[in-house]
Every structure is written in C-alpha cells, then in structure tokens.
Amino acid sequence: MINMVWLFLIVTGIVVAAVQGTMGDVSAGIMAEASSSVELFLGLVGIMALWTGVMRVAEKSGLVEALSRGIRPVLGLLFPDIPKSHPAMGAMVMNIAANMLGLGNAATPIGINAMKELQKLNPRPTRATNAMCTFLVLNTSSVQLIPATVIGLKAASGSSNPTEIIGTALLATAISTLAGIAAVKTLERLY
C-alpha cells in the first residue's frame, strides 16, 4: 500500500512539473539530492563502523553482560508471569540491552525472537498477552544510553559536537519509557 502512495506522489510531482514547465528544476533537484545522499551515506558508514566496533568491544569486555545483569531484576518485576529461566526473558534482556547501547539493527532479530518465545507462553494465540504488550512498549520506547545512529547522522552532516544529543536523548527516552510502562500497566488492569 505504501508503495502505491509513493508512486502516486512521484507521478503527481512529475506531472505537475511537466505542466508548469519546471522539469529542468526537478531534474536538477533530483541530481543535487542524490549527490548529497551519497555523501551523507559514505560519512555515515564510517561513523557506524566506528560505533559498531565500540559496541563490539563493549560486548567482548563484558559491558553488555553487566548491563544485562542490571536489567534482569527490573524485567522480573515488569514480567511476573514469565519464568526467570525462560528463553523469552533472556531474549528480552538482550534486546533491551542492545537498544540501550544504540544497536537497533542488532536488537531487531533478538526482539522478534523474544516475541516468538512469548507467543509460546500465550494461552490465547490470537491475542497479545500483557507481557507481549509490555515488551512492545519497552522495545518501542527503549531507553538510549548511546544513540549511535543519531550521533552518526550528526557527525556525517558536519556537526561540531555530534555527541551533545546523549543527555537529551537519555532524558527523553527515560520519560517515554516510564510513560509507556505506566500506560501499559494501567491498561493491563482494565482488561
């Protein structure tokens, strides 16, 4: 469906440009933006490679495992119905730890695995459980200790201080996570 929306927007833009006689401006704009996109991409690849390496070092040094140990007791409180030794709990811990470190791409497959494991515990497979909804909220709001993607985009765009976003990102994501948990736990009591 979204492909059809994009196709409609592109075709409409081309038709309007042709009717108004501004096809030359459209072509020049497309080429200029394509060039700046390539420059941004190349800059972003280097920054993302750096942060991926830093995160790999954090994983090898035990930082991710330490973060996971710190998260596990909190998740035990948020998910009282999930056994502590169940694979769903381990997958949720790793997903949240990866998200906290700004590794959204690495967190996605782990999050999908966590949902599959939660589904195995679901007595009504056609309906999401409270644990699934809570995990979805945690995954979506995800507290960011290191917003690596935003830092990479700011650095690639020529920011003089790309890491200045860390404090505000931490505050914003902490508030969104607390609000999400409050909302899901309130709604959990209603149903």
C-alpha positions as a LaTeX table, in Angstrom:
\begin{tabular}{lrrr}
\hline
Residue & $x$ (\AA) & $y$ (\AA) & $z$ (\AA) \\
\hline
Met1 & 0.00 & 0.00 & 0.00 \\
Ile2 & 2.74 & 2.46 & 0.94 \\
Asn3 & 4.42 & 1.76 & $-2.41$ \\
Met4 & 1.28 & 2.95 & $-4.14$ \\
Val5 & 1.28 & 6.15 & $-2.07$ \\
Trp6 & 4.90 & 6.87 & $-3.01$ \\
Leu7 & 4.23 & 6.07 & $-6.66$ \\
Phe8 & 1.26 & 8.45 & $-6.63$ \\
Leu9 & 3.34 & 11.26 & $-5.07$ \\
Ile10 & 6.20 & 10.81 & $-7.54$ \\
Val11 & 3.96 & 10.63 & $-10.60$ \\
Thr12 & 1.93 & 13.63 & $-9.41$ \\
Gly13 & 5.10 & 15.64 & $-8.87$ \\
Ile14 & 6.39 & 14.81 & $-12.36$ \\
Val15 & 3.05 & 15.64 & $-13.98$ \\
Val16 & 2.79 & 18.97 & $-12.15$ \\
Ala17 & 6.39 & 19.83 & $-13.10$ \\
Ala18 & 5.69 & 18.96 & $-16.75$ \\
Val19 & 2.52 & 21.08 & $-16.81$ \\
Gln20 & 4.27 & 24.04 & $-15.18$ \\
Gly21 & 7.36 & 23.66 & $-17.39$ \\
Thr22 & 9.76 & 23.13 & $-14.49$ \\
Met23 & 11.09 & 19.67 & $-15.41$ \\
Gly24 & 14.62 & 21.10 & $-15.60$ \\
Asp25 & 14.37 & 22.28 & $-11.98$ \\
Val26 & 13.02 & 18.88 & $-10.92$ \\
Ser27 & 15.91 & 17.09 & $-12.68$ \\
Ala28 & 18.48 & 19.44 & $-11.13$ \\
Gly29 & 16.92 & 18.94 & $-7.68$ \\
Ile30 & 16.95 & 15.17 & $-8.04$ \\
Met31 & 20.62 & 15.14 & $-9.04$ \\
Ala32 & 21.64 & 17.54 & $-6.23$ \\
Glu33 & 19.80 & 15.49 & $-3.59$ \\
Ala34 & 21.17 & 12.22 & $-4.95$ \\
Ser35 & 24.68 & 13.62 & $-4.65$ \\
Ser36 & 24.15 & 14.84 & $-1.07$ \\
Ser37 & 22.56 & 11.48 & $-0.16$ \\
Val38 & 25.66 & 9.63 & $-1.35$ \\
Glu39 & 27.92 & 11.97 & 0.64 \\
Leu40 & 25.78 & 11.51 & 3.76 \\
Phe41 & 25.75 & 7.74 & 3.29 \\
Leu42 & 29.52 & 7.50 & 2.93 \\
Gly43 & 30.06 & 9.64 & 6.01 \\
Leu44 & 27.52 & 7.59 & 7.95 \\
Val45 & 29.16 & 4.28 & 7.00 \\
Gly46 & 32.41 & 5.34 & 8.67 \\
Ile47 & 30.72 & 6.57 & 11.82 \\
Met48 & 28.50 & 3.48 & 12.08 \\
Ala49 & 31.54 & 1.24 & 11.59 \\
Leu50 & 33.26 & 3.06 & 14.46 \\
Trp51 & 30.26 & 2.72 & 16.79 \\
Thr52 & 29.71 & $-0.90$ & 15.82 \\
Gly53 & 33.34 & $-1.57$ & 16.70 \\
Val54 & 32.98 & 0.25 & 20.02 \\
Met55 & 29.87 & $-1.78$ & 20.80 \\
Arg56 & 31.66 & $-4.99$ & 19.85 \\
Val57 & 34.44 & $-4.08$ & 22.29 \\
Ala58 & 31.75 & $-3.37$ & 24.92 \\
Glu59 & 30.29 & $-6.81$ & 24.25 \\
Lys60 & 33.68 & $-8.58$ & 24.44 \\
Ser61 & 34.68 & $-6.68$ & 27.60 \\
Gly62 & 31.54 & $-7.80$ & 29.40 \\
Leu63 & 29.78 & $-4.43$ & 29.47 \\
Val64 & 26.73 & $-5.82$ & 27.64 \\
Glu65 & 26.57 & $-8.77$ & 30.06 \\
Ala66 & 26.87 & $-6.41$ & 33.05 \\
Leu67 & 24.10 & $-4.25$ & 31.61 \\
Ser68 & 22.01 & $-7.39$ & 31.11 \\
Arg69 & 22.54 & $-8.41$ & 34.75 \\
Gly70 & 21.35 & $-4.97$ & 35.83 \\
Ile71 & 18.25 & $-5.13$ & 33.63 \\
Arg72 & 17.18 & $-8.66$ & 34.60 \\
Pro73 & 15.77 & $-7.80$ & 38.10 \\
Val74 & 13.75 & $-4.90$ & 36.68 \\
Leu75 & 12.32 & $-7.16$ & 33.98 \\
Gly76 & 11.42 & $-9.71$ & 36.66 \\
Leu77 & 9.18 & $-7.06$ & 38.23 \\
Leu78 & 7.67 & $-5.98$ & 34.91 \\
Phe79 & 7.06 & $-9.55$ & 33.73 \\
Pro80 & 5.96 & $-11.55$ & 36.78 \\
Asp81 & 4.24 & $-14.18$ & 34.60 \\
Ile82 & 7.43 & $-15.08$ & 32.71 \\
Pro83 & 9.71 & $-17.63$ & 34.41 \\
Lys84 & 13.16 & $-16.12$ & 35.03 \\
Ser85 & 14.88 & $-19.01$ & 33.26 \\
His86 & 12.59 & $-18.98$ & 30.20 \\
Pro87 & 14.25 & $-18.16$ & 26.84 \\
Ala88 & 11.83 & $-15.24$ & 26.41 \\
Met89 & 13.36 & $-13.48$ & 29.42 \\
Gly90 & 16.89 & $-13.94$ & 28.08 \\
Ala91 & 15.89 & $-12.63$ & 24.64 \\
Met92 & 14.11 & $-9.63$ & 26.18 \\
Val93 & 17.14 & $-8.80$ & 28.32 \\
Met94 & 19.48 & $-8.92$ & 25.32 \\
Asn95 & 17.08 & $-6.90$ & 23.15 \\
Ile96 & 16.74 & $-4.13$ & 25.71 \\
Ala97 & 20.50 & $-4.07$ & 26.38 \\
Ala98 & 21.21 & $-3.78$ & 22.63 \\
Asn99 & 18.64 & $-0.98$ & 22.29 \\
Met100 & 20.13 & 0.87 & 25.27 \\
Leu101 & 23.51 & 0.82 & 23.56 \\
Gly102 & 22.05 & 2.16 & 20.32 \\
Leu103 & 22.30 & $-1.10$ & 18.41 \\
Gly104 & 18.78 & $-1.08$ & 16.99 \\
Asn105 & 19.73 & $-3.20$ & 13.98 \\
Ala106 & 21.17 & $-5.90$ & 16.24 \\
Ala107 & 18.22 & $-5.62$ & 18.63 \\
Thr108 & 15.54 & $-6.27$ & 15.99 \\
Pro109 & 16.13 & $-10.01$ & 15.41 \\
Ile110 & 16.52 & $-10.56$ & 19.15 \\
Gly111 & 13.22 & $-8.74$ & 19.74 \\
Ile112 & 11.47 & $-10.89$ & 17.14 \\
Asn113 & 12.85 & $-13.98$ & 18.87 \\
Ala114 & 11.61 & $-12.67$ & 22.23 \\
Met115 & 8.10 & $-12.22$ & 20.80 \\
Lys116 & 8.18 & $-15.77$ & 19.39 \\
Glu117 & 9.17 & $-17.09$ & 22.81 \\
Leu118 & 6.43 & $-15.04$ & 24.48 \\
Gln119 & 3.93 & $-16.44$ & 21.98 \\
Lys120 & 4.85 & $-19.95$ & 23.14 \\
Leu121 & 3.62 & $-18.97$ & 26.63 \\
Asn122 & 0.41 & $-17.44$ & 25.26 \\
Pro123 & $-2.73$ & $-19.39$ & 26.21 \\
Arg124 & $-4.75$ & $-17.46$ & 23.60 \\
Pro125 & $-2.57$ & $-17.33$ & 20.45 \\
Thr126 & $-4.84$ & $-14.92$ & 18.56 \\
Arg127 & $-4.50$ & $-12.24$ & 21.25 \\
Ala128 & $-1.43$ & $-10.49$ & 22.62 \\
Thr129 & $-0.65$ & $-11.14$ & 26.27 \\
Asn130 & 0.11 & $-8.45$ & 28.83 \\
Ala131 & 3.77 & $-9.48$ & 28.68 \\
Met132 & 3.82 & $-9.05$ & 24.89 \\
Cys133 & 2.28 & $-5.58$ & 25.15 \\
Thr134 & 4.70 & $-4.55$ & 27.90 \\
Phe135 & 7.68 & $-5.81$ & 25.89 \\
Leu136 & 6.46 & $-3.97$ & 22.80 \\
Val137 & 6.25 & $-0.74$ & 24.80 \\
Leu138 & 9.74 & $-1.26$ & 26.24 \\
Asn139 & 11.15 & $-2.09$ & 22.83 \\
Thr140 & 9.48 & 0.87 & 21.14 \\
Ser141 & 10.38 & 3.49 & 23.74 \\
Ser142 & 13.81 & 1.95 & 24.52 \\
Val143 & 15.98 & 3.98 & 26.86 \\
Gln144 & 19.03 & 5.09 & 24.86 \\
Leu145 & 22.31 & 5.35 & 26.75 \\
Ile146 & 24.21 & 5.84 & 23.48 \\
Pro147 & 22.09 & 6.95 & 20.50 \\
Ala148 & 24.68 & 5.73 & 18.00 \\
Thr149 & 22.56 & 6.27 & 14.88 \\
Val150 & 21.75 & 9.89 & 15.72 \\
Ile151 & 25.38 & 10.56 & 16.64 \\
Gly152 & 26.43 & 9.06 & 13.31 \\
Leu153 & 23.93 & 11.17 & 11.37 \\
Lys154 & 25.01 & 14.35 & 13.16 \\
Ala155 & 28.69 & 13.57 & 12.54 \\
Ala156 & 28.07 & 12.77 & 8.87 \\
Ser157 & 26.17 & 16.04 & 8.50 \\
Gly158 & 29.17 & 18.01 & 9.79 \\
Ser159 & 28.04 & 18.70 & 13.37 \\
Ser160 & 30.77 & 20.24 & 15.51 \\
Asn161 & 29.57 & 18.28 & 18.56 \\
Pro162 & 27.63 & 15.19 & 17.47 \\
Thr163 & 27.56 & 13.68 & 20.98 \\
Glu164 & 25.69 & 16.61 & 22.52 \\
Ile165 & 22.47 & 14.66 & 21.93 \\
Ile166 & 23.33 & 11.99 & 24.54 \\
Gly167 & 21.90 & 13.81 & 27.59 \\
Thr168 & 18.67 & 14.90 & 25.97 \\
Ala169 & 18.17 & 11.51 & 24.30 \\
Leu170 & 18.64 & 9.76 & 27.64 \\
Leu171 & 16.13 & 12.08 & 29.33 \\
Ala172 & 13.57 & 11.85 & 26.51 \\
Thr173 & 13.77 & 8.08 & 26.22 \\
Ala174 & 13.63 & 7.61 & 30.00 \\
Ile175 & 10.46 & 9.71 & 30.17 \\
Ser176 & 8.90 & 7.93 & 27.19 \\
Thr177 & 9.71 & 4.54 & 28.72 \\
Leu178 & 8.21 & 5.47 & 32.09 \\
Ala179 & 5.11 & 6.89 & 30.41 \\
Gly180 & 4.77 & 3.78 & 28.26 \\
Ile181 & 5.12 & 1.44 & 31.23 \\
Ala182 & 2.58 & 3.46 & 33.22 \\
Ala183 & 0.13 & 3.35 & 30.31 \\
Val184 & 0.52 & $-0.37$ & 29.62 \\
Lys185 & 0.25 & $-1.31$ & 33.30 \\
Thr186 & $-2.85$ & 0.89 & 33.70 \\
Leu187 & $-4.49$ & $-0.63$ & 30.63 \\
Glu188 & $-3.46$ & $-4.10$ & 31.82 \\
Arg189 & $-5.66$ & $-3.64$ & 34.90 \\
Leu190 & $-8.64$ & $-2.62$ & 32.78 \\
Tyr191 & $-8.67$ & $-5.74$ & 30.62 \\
\hline
\end{tabular}
